[in-house]
């Protein structure tokens, strides 16, 4: 995991806000590269994204299956059932 991600994760775990001086000290202590350091100090999320080589946009899409409904003639799970939903008895 990159130092930037570890630094941001540590910030997220700490519920109390940092003063400007404490934030600058934490960024310096994190050991990030110069581009990420500059972006963090300017609190510029877009520049930080570019420094990390992130994507401009991300999407999540859910596509349903094409034919998810049972067809006539398909076997039903659960044994032999009559159309009324009752289990039929079979004599041996």
WOGI-V26640 format. One record per pair of residues at least 24 apart in sequence whose ideal C-beta (glycine too) atoms are under 10 Angstrom apart, sorted by the first residue. I is the first residue (numbers start at 1). J is the second residue. Records with the same first field share a line. If there is no record, write none. Layout:
I: J, J
This chain:
2: 32, 33, 36, 52
3: 30, 31, 32, 33, 36
4: 30, 31, 32, 33, 35, 36, 37, 39, 40, 48, 51, 52
5: 32, 52
6: 30, 31, 32
7: 31, 32, 36, 40
8: 40, 48
11: 40
